Amino acid sequence: MSKVEIISFGVINIEWAINDSFWVNDTARGEAVEVLKAVHASGLQTDLVNLVGTFSMIDQFGNKSEDPVVWLTYSLATVQQINWADELFVDYSLQKNIYEIADSSKVHQALTE
Protein backbone atom coordinates (compact mmCIF):
# COMPACT_ATOMS: atom_id res chain seq x y z
CA MET A 1 0.00 0.00 0.00
CA SER A 2 1.24 3.47 -0.83
CA LYS A 3 -0.30 6.86 -0.29
CA VAL A 4 0.96 10.22 -1.56
CA GLU A 5 -0.53 13.48 -0.41
CA ILE A 6 0.62 16.85 -1.70
CA ILE A 7 -0.28 19.65 0.67
CA SER A 8 -0.59 23.15 -0.74
CA PHE A 9 2.11 24.69 1.42
CA GLY A 10 4.96 22.73 -0.17
CA VAL A 11 4.66 19.58 1.91
CA ILE A 12 4.52 16.06 0.53
CA ASN A 13 3.38 13.20 2.75
CA ILE A 14 4.26 9.72 1.52
CA GLU A 15 3.26 6.50 3.24
CA TRP A 16 4.49 3.14 2.00
CA ALA A 17 4.35 -0.47 3.20
CA ILE A 18 7.83 -1.77 3.95
CA ASN A 19 8.49 -5.08 2.19
CA ASP A 20 8.71 -8.02 4.52
CA SER A 21 12.21 -9.42 4.90
CA PHE A 22 14.47 -10.86 7.56
CA TRP A 23 16.30 -7.52 7.74
CA VAL A 24 13.29 -5.19 7.96
CA ASN A 25 15.33 -2.21 9.19
CA ASP A 26 17.76 -2.48 6.25
CA THR A 27 14.84 -2.91 3.85
CA ALA A 28 13.13 0.18 5.31
CA ARG A 29 16.32 2.22 4.88
CA GLY A 30 16.72 1.18 1.25
CA GLU A 31 13.09 1.84 0.43
CA ALA A 32 13.22 5.26 2.10
CA VAL A 33 16.18 6.14 -0.14
CA GLU A 34 14.25 5.01 -3.22
CA VAL A 35 11.17 7.04 -2.25
CA LEU A 36 13.23 10.17 -1.53
CA LYS A 37 15.17 9.66 -4.78
CA ALA A 38 11.89 9.49 -6.73
CA VAL A 39 10.66 12.70 -5.10
CA HIS A 40 13.93 14.44 -6.00
CA ALA A 41 13.82 13.12 -9.59
CA SER A 42 10.23 14.32 -10.00
CA GLY A 43 11.41 17.92 -9.86
CA LEU A 44 8.62 18.91 -7.48
CA GLN A 45 9.62 21.97 -5.50
CA THR A 46 8.64 21.10 -1.99
CA ASP A 47 9.70 22.51 1.34
CA LEU A 48 9.24 19.26 3.28
CA VAL A 49 8.97 15.57 2.49
CA ASN A 50 7.42 13.42 5.21
CA LEU A 51 7.94 9.67 4.83
CA VAL A 52 6.05 7.11 6.88
CA GLY A 53 6.93 3.44 6.49
CA THR A 54 4.39 0.89 7.73
CA PHE A 55 4.90 -2.76 8.56
CA SER A 56 2.72 -5.69 9.58
CA MET A 57 2.94 -5.90 13.36
CA ILE A 58 1.54 -8.51 15.73
CA ASP A 59 0.23 -7.43 19.13
CA GLN A 60 0.43 -9.38 22.38
CA PHE A 61 -2.82 -11.14 21.51
CA GLY A 62 -1.61 -12.36 18.11
CA ASN A 63 -3.58 -9.81 16.06
CA LYS A 64 -1.93 -8.39 12.96
CA SER A 65 -2.20 -4.80 11.80
CA GLU A 66 -0.30 -2.55 9.42
CA ASP A 67 1.28 0.09 11.64
CA PRO A 68 3.68 3.00 11.13
CA VAL A 69 7.22 2.04 12.20
CA VAL A 70 9.40 4.67 10.49
CA TRP A 71 8.79 8.43 10.45
CA LEU A 72 11.23 10.64 8.50
CA THR A 73 11.13 14.30 7.51
CA TYR A 74 13.46 15.94 4.99
CA SER A 75 13.66 19.61 4.15
CA LEU A 76 14.32 20.82 0.63
CA ALA A 77 17.80 21.95 1.77
CA THR A 78 18.63 18.45 3.00
CA VAL A 79 17.38 16.73 -0.17
CA GLN A 80 19.36 19.17 -2.34
CA GLN A 81 22.60 18.42 -0.45
CA ILE A 82 22.49 14.74 -1.40
CA ASN A 83 24.79 13.77 -4.28
CA TRP A 84 22.19 11.83 -6.24
CA ALA A 85 24.54 11.45 -9.24
CA ASP A 86 26.91 9.21 -7.25
CA GLU A 87 25.11 5.87 -7.45
CA LEU A 88 27.63 4.09 -5.23
CA PHE A 89 27.10 6.71 -2.53
CA VAL A 90 23.31 6.54 -2.86
CA ASP A 91 23.21 2.72 -2.81
CA TYR A 92 25.51 2.25 0.17
CA SER A 93 26.42 5.29 2.24
CA LEU A 94 23.11 7.12 1.91
CA GLN A 95 21.16 3.96 2.64
CA LYS A 96 23.20 3.40 5.78
CA ASN A 97 22.66 6.98 6.98
CA ILE A 98 19.19 7.84 5.65
CA TYR A 99 17.67 8.03 9.15
CA GLU A 100 20.57 10.05 10.53
CA ILE A 101 20.50 12.78 7.85
CA ALA A 102 16.75 13.33 8.23
CA ASP A 103 15.73 16.65 9.71
CA SER A 104 13.48 14.61 11.98
CA SER A 105 13.36 10.85 12.46
CA LYS A 106 11.72 8.25 14.63
CA VAL A 107 11.97 4.48 14.35
CA HIS A 108 9.75 1.98 16.15
CA GLN A 109 11.59 0.06 18.85
CA ALA A 110 10.78 -3.25 17.12
CA LEU A 111 13.06 -2.26 14.22
CA THR A 112 15.99 -1.47 16.48
CA GLU A 113 15.93 -4.72 18.49
Biotite code that builds the C-alpha atoms (Angstrom):
import biotite.structure as struc

atoms = struc.array([
    struc.Atom([0.000, 0.000, 0.000], chain_id="A", res_id=1, res_name="MET", atom_name="CA", element="C"),
    struc.Atom([1.238, 3.468, -0.826], chain_id="A", res_id=2, res_name="SER", atom_name="CA", element="C"),
    struc.Atom([-0.302, 6.862, -0.293], chain_id="A", res_id=3, res_name="LYS", atom_name="CA", element="C"),
    struc.Atom([0.958, 10.216, -1.563], chain_id="A", res_id=4, res_name="VAL", atom_name="CA", element="C"),
    struc.Atom([-0.534, 13.481, -0.409], chain_id="A", res_id=5, res_name="GLU", atom_name="CA", element="C"),
    struc.Atom([0.617, 16.852, -1.699], chain_id="A", res_id=6, res_name="ILE", atom_name="CA", element="C"),
    struc.Atom([-0.276, 19.652, 0.668], chain_id="A", res_id=7, res_name="ILE", atom_name="CA", element="C"),
    struc.Atom([-0.595, 23.154, -0.743], chain_id="A", res_id=8, res_name="SER", atom_name="CA", element="C"),
    struc.Atom([2.113, 24.687, 1.420], chain_id="A", res_id=9, res_name="PHE", atom_name="CA", element="C"),
    struc.Atom([4.961, 22.730, -0.170], chain_id="A", res_id=10, res_name="GLY", atom_name="CA", element="C"),
    struc.Atom([4.656, 19.583, 1.915], chain_id="A", res_id=11, res_name="VAL", atom_name="CA", element="C"),
    struc.Atom([4.516, 16.057, 0.526], chain_id="A", res_id=12, res_name="ILE", atom_name="CA", element="C"),
    struc.Atom([3.381, 13.201, 2.754], chain_id="A", res_id=13, res_name="ASN", atom_name="CA", element="C"),
    struc.Atom([4.257, 9.719, 1.524], chain_id="A", res_id=14, res_name="ILE", atom_name="CA", element="C"),
    struc.Atom([3.264, 6.497, 3.237], chain_id="A", res_id=15, res_name="GLU", atom_name="CA", element="C"),
    struc.Atom([4.494, 3.135, 2.003], chain_id="A", res_id=16, res_name="TRP", atom_name="CA", element="C"),
    struc.Atom([4.350, -0.469, 3.203], chain_id="A", res_id=17, res_name="ALA", atom_name="CA", element="C"),
    struc.Atom([7.827, -1.774, 3.951], chain_id="A", res_id=18, res_name="ILE", atom_name="CA", element="C"),
    struc.Atom([8.490, -5.075, 2.188], chain_id="A", res_id=19, res_name="ASN", atom_name="CA", element="C"),
    struc.Atom([8.714, -8.020, 4.524], chain_id="A", res_id=20, res_name="ASP", atom_name="CA", element="C"),
    struc.Atom([12.214, -9.424, 4.896], chain_id="A", res_id=21, res_name="SER", atom_name="CA", element="C"),
    struc.Atom([14.465, -10.859, 7.565], chain_id="A", res_id=22, res_name="PHE", atom_name="CA", element="C"),
    struc.Atom([16.296, -7.520, 7.741], chain_id="A", res_id=23, res_name="TRP", atom_name="CA", element="C"),
    struc.Atom([13.289, -5.194, 7.960], chain_id="A", res_id=24, res_name="VAL", atom_name="CA", element="C"),
    struc.Atom([15.331, -2.214, 9.195], chain_id="A", res_id=25, res_name="ASN", atom_name="CA", element="C"),
    struc.Atom([17.761, -2.481, 6.249], chain_id="A", res_id=26, res_name="ASP", atom_name="CA", element="C"),
    struc.Atom([14.839, -2.907, 3.852], chain_id="A", res_id=27, res_name="THR", atom_name="CA", element="C"),
    struc.Atom([13.135, 0.176, 5.307], chain_id="A", res_id=28, res_name="ALA", atom_name="CA", element="C"),
    struc.Atom([16.322, 2.219, 4.884], chain_id="A", res_id=29, res_name="ARG", atom_name="CA", element="C"),
    struc.Atom([16.720, 1.177, 1.250], chain_id="A", res_id=30, res_name="GLY", atom_name="CA", element="C"),
    struc.Atom([13.089, 1.839, 0.431], chain_id="A", res_id=31, res_name="GLU", atom_name="CA", element="C"),
    struc.Atom([13.221, 5.264, 2.104], chain_id="A", res_id=32, res_name="ALA", atom_name="CA", element="C"),
    struc.Atom([16.176, 6.143, -0.141], chain_id="A", res_id=33, res_name="VAL", atom_name="CA", element="C"),
    struc.Atom([14.247, 5.012, -3.221], chain_id="A", res_id=34, res_name="GLU", atom_name="CA", element="C"),
    struc.Atom([11.173, 7.037, -2.254], chain_id="A", res_id=35, res_name="VAL", atom_name="CA", element="C"),
    struc.Atom([13.231, 10.168, -1.533], chain_id="A", res_id=36, res_name="LEU", atom_name="CA", element="C"),
    struc.Atom([15.167, 9.659, -4.777], chain_id="A", res_id=37, res_name="LYS", atom_name="CA", element="C"),
    struc.Atom([11.886, 9.492, -6.730], chain_id="A", res_id=38, res_name="ALA", atom_name="CA", element="C"),
    struc.Atom([10.659, 12.703, -5.097], chain_id="A", res_id=39, res_name="VAL", atom_name="CA", element="C"),
    struc.Atom([13.932, 14.441, -6.001], chain_id="A", res_id=40, res_name="HIS", atom_name="CA", element="C"),
    struc.Atom([13.824, 13.117, -9.585], chain_id="A", res_id=41, res_name="ALA", atom_name="CA", element="C"),
    struc.Atom([10.232, 14.321, -9.998], chain_id="A", res_id=42, res_name="SER", atom_name="CA", element="C"),
    struc.Atom([11.405, 17.925, -9.858], chain_id="A", res_id=43, res_name="GLY", atom_name="CA", element="C"),
    struc.Atom([8.623, 18.911, -7.485], chain_id="A", res_id=44, res_name="LEU", atom_name="CA", element="C"),
    struc.Atom([9.623, 21.969, -5.497], chain_id="A", res_id=45, res_name="GLN", atom_name="CA", element="C"),
    struc.Atom([8.640, 21.102, -1.994], chain_id="A", res_id=46, res_name="THR", atom_name="CA", element="C"),
    struc.Atom([9.697, 22.510, 1.343], chain_id="A", res_id=47, res_name="ASP", atom_name="CA", element="C"),
    struc.Atom([9.244, 19.261, 3.285], chain_id="A", res_id=48, res_name="LEU", atom_name="CA", element="C"),
    struc.Atom([8.967, 15.569, 2.491], chain_id="A", res_id=49, res_name="VAL", atom_name="CA", element="C"),
    struc.Atom([7.425, 13.419, 5.211], chain_id="A", res_id=50, res_name="ASN", atom_name="CA", element="C"),
    struc.Atom([7.938, 9.674, 4.833], chain_id="A", res_id=51, res_name="LEU", atom_name="CA", element="C"),
    struc.Atom([6.049, 7.105, 6.881], chain_id="A", res_id=52, res_name="VAL", atom_name="CA", element="C"),
    struc.Atom([6.928, 3.440, 6.489], chain_id="A", res_id=53, res_name="GLY", atom_name="CA", element="C"),
    struc.Atom([4.394, 0.893, 7.726], chain_id="A", res_id=54, res_name="THR", atom_name="CA", element="C"),
    struc.Atom([4.898, -2.756, 8.559], chain_id="A", res_id=55, res_name="PHE", atom_name="CA", element="C"),
    struc.Atom([2.721, -5.689, 9.576], chain_id="A", res_id=56, res_name="SER", atom_name="CA", element="C"),
    struc.Atom([2.940, -5.901, 13.362], chain_id="A", res_id=57, res_name="MET", atom_name="CA", element="C"),
    struc.Atom([1.541, -8.511, 15.729], chain_id="A", res_id=58, res_name="ILE", atom_name="CA", element="C"),
    struc.Atom([0.230, -7.432, 19.128], chain_id="A", res_id=59, res_name="ASP", atom_name="CA", element="C"),
    struc.Atom([0.431, -9.380, 22.378], chain_id="A", res_id=60, res_name="GLN", atom_name="CA", element="C"),
    struc.Atom([-2.820, -11.139, 21.506], chain_id="A", res_id=61, res_name="PHE", atom_name="CA", element="C"),
    struc.Atom([-1.608, -12.359, 18.106], chain_id="A", res_id=62, res_name="GLY", atom_name="CA", element="C"),
    struc.Atom([-3.578, -9.815, 16.065], chain_id="A", res_id=63, res_name="ASN", atom_name="CA", element="C"),
    struc.Atom([-1.927, -8.386, 12.962], chain_id="A", res_id=64, res_name="LYS", atom_name="CA", element="C"),
    struc.Atom([-2.201, -4.802, 11.796], chain_id="A", res_id=65, res_name="SER", atom_name="CA", element="C"),
    struc.Atom([-0.302, -2.552, 9.415], chain_id="A", res_id=66, res_name="GLU", atom_name="CA", element="C"),
    struc.Atom([1.280, 0.085, 11.640], chain_id="A", res_id=67, res_name="ASP", atom_name="CA", element="C"),
    struc.Atom([3.682, 3.005, 11.133], chain_id="A", res_id=68, res_name="PRO", atom_name="CA", element="C"),
    struc.Atom([7.222, 2.042, 12.196], chain_id="A", res_id=69, res_name="VAL", atom_name="CA", element="C"),
    struc.Atom([9.405, 4.674, 10.492], chain_id="A", res_id=70, res_name="VAL", atom_name="CA", element="C"),
    struc.Atom([8.788, 8.433, 10.449], chain_id="A", res_id=71, res_name="TRP", atom_name="CA", element="C"),
    struc.Atom([11.227, 10.640, 8.504], chain_id="A", res_id=72, res_name="LEU", atom_name="CA", element="C"),
    struc.Atom([11.130, 14.301, 7.514], chain_id="A", res_id=73, res_name="THR", atom_name="CA", element="C"),
    struc.Atom([13.458, 15.937, 4.990], chain_id="A", res_id=74, res_name="TYR", atom_name="CA", element="C"),
    struc.Atom([13.663, 19.614, 4.152], chain_id="A", res_id=75, res_name="SER", atom_name="CA", element="C"),
    struc.Atom([14.318, 20.823, 0.633], chain_id="A", res_id=76, res_name="LEU", atom_name="CA", element="C"),
    struc.Atom([17.795, 21.948, 1.766], chain_id="A", res_id=77, res_name="ALA", atom_name="CA", element="C"),
    struc.Atom([18.631, 18.453, 3.002], chain_id="A", res_id=78, res_name="THR", atom_name="CA", element="C"),
    struc.Atom([17.384, 16.735, -0.170], chain_id="A", res_id=79, res_name="VAL", atom_name="CA", element="C"),
    struc.Atom([19.361, 19.168, -2.341], chain_id="A", res_id=80, res_name="GLN", atom_name="CA", element="C"),
    struc.Atom([22.600, 18.422, -0.450], chain_id="A", res_id=81, res_name="GLN", atom_name="CA", element="C"),
    struc.Atom([22.489, 14.739, -1.403], chain_id="A", res_id=82, res_name="ILE", atom_name="CA", element="C"),
    struc.Atom([24.791, 13.774, -4.280], chain_id="A", res_id=83, res_name="ASN", atom_name="CA", element="C"),
    struc.Atom([22.187, 11.826, -6.242], chain_id="A", res_id=84, res_name="TRP", atom_name="CA", element="C"),
    struc.Atom([24.543, 11.453, -9.240], chain_id="A", res_id=85, res_name="ALA", atom_name="CA", element="C"),
    struc.Atom([26.914, 9.212, -7.252], chain_id="A", res_id=86, res_name="ASP", atom_name="CA", element="C"),
    struc.Atom([25.106, 5.870, -7.452], chain_id="A", res_id=87, res_name="GLU", atom_name="CA", element="C"),
    struc.Atom([27.628, 4.089, -5.232], chain_id="A", res_id=88, res_name="LEU", atom_name="CA", element="C"),
    struc.Atom([27.101, 6.708, -2.525], chain_id="A", res_id=89, res_name="PHE", atom_name="CA", element="C"),
    struc.Atom([23.308, 6.537, -2.856], chain_id="A", res_id=90, res_name="VAL", atom_name="CA", element="C"),
    struc.Atom([23.211, 2.723, -2.813], chain_id="A", res_id=91, res_name="ASP", atom_name="CA", element="C"),
    struc.Atom([25.512, 2.252, 0.168], chain_id="A", res_id=92, res_name="TYR", atom_name="CA", element="C"),
    struc.Atom([26.417, 5.293, 2.245], chain_id="A", res_id=93, res_name="SER", atom_name="CA", element="C"),
    struc.Atom([23.109, 7.115, 1.911], chain_id="A", res_id=94, res_name="LEU", atom_name="CA", element="C"),
    struc.Atom([21.156, 3.958, 2.638], chain_id="A", res_id=95, res_name="GLN", atom_name="CA", element="C"),
    struc.Atom([23.205, 3.396, 5.785], chain_id="A", res_id=96, res_name="LYS", atom_name="CA", element="C"),
    struc.Atom([22.657, 6.982, 6.982], chain_id="A", res_id=97, res_name="ASN", atom_name="CA", element="C"),
    struc.Atom([19.189, 7.840, 5.647], chain_id="A", res_id=98, res_name="ILE", atom_name="CA", element="C"),
    struc.Atom([17.671, 8.030, 9.153], chain_id="A", res_id=99, res_name="TYR", atom_name="CA", element="C"),
    struc.Atom([20.567, 10.053, 10.530], chain_id="A", res_id=100, res_name="GLU", atom_name="CA", element="C"),
    struc.Atom([20.497, 12.785, 7.854], chain_id="A", res_id=101, res_name="ILE", atom_name="CA", element="C"),
    struc.Atom([16.752, 13.329, 8.229], chain_id="A", res_id=102, res_name="ALA", atom_name="CA", element="C"),
    struc.Atom([15.728, 16.650, 9.715], chain_id="A", res_id=103, res_name="ASP", atom_name="CA", element="C"),
    struc.Atom([13.477, 14.612, 11.982], chain_id="A", res_id=104, res_name="SER", atom_name="CA", element="C"),
    struc.Atom([13.365, 10.854, 12.465], chain_id="A", res_id=105, res_name="SER", atom_name="CA", element="C"),
    struc.Atom([11.723, 8.254, 14.632], chain_id="A", res_id=106, res_name="LYS", atom_name="CA", element="C"),
    struc.Atom([11.972, 4.476, 14.348], chain_id="A", res_id=107, res_name="VAL", atom_name="CA", element="C"),
    struc.Atom([9.747, 1.980, 16.153], chain_id="A", res_id=108, res_name="HIS", atom_name="CA", element="C"),
    struc.Atom([11.585, 0.059, 18.854], chain_id="A", res_id=109, res_name="GLN", atom_name="CA", element="C"),
    struc.Atom([10.780, -3.247, 17.122], chain_id="A", res_id=110, res_name="ALA", atom_name="CA", element="C"),
    struc.Atom([13.056, -2.263, 14.220], chain_id="A", res_id=111, res_name="LEU", atom_name="CA", element="C"),
    struc.Atom([15.987, -1.466, 16.482], chain_id="A", res_id=112, res_name="THR", atom_name="CA", element="C"),
    struc.Atom([15.931, -4.717, 18.493], chain_id="A", res_id=113, res_name="GLU", atom_name="CA", element="C"),
])
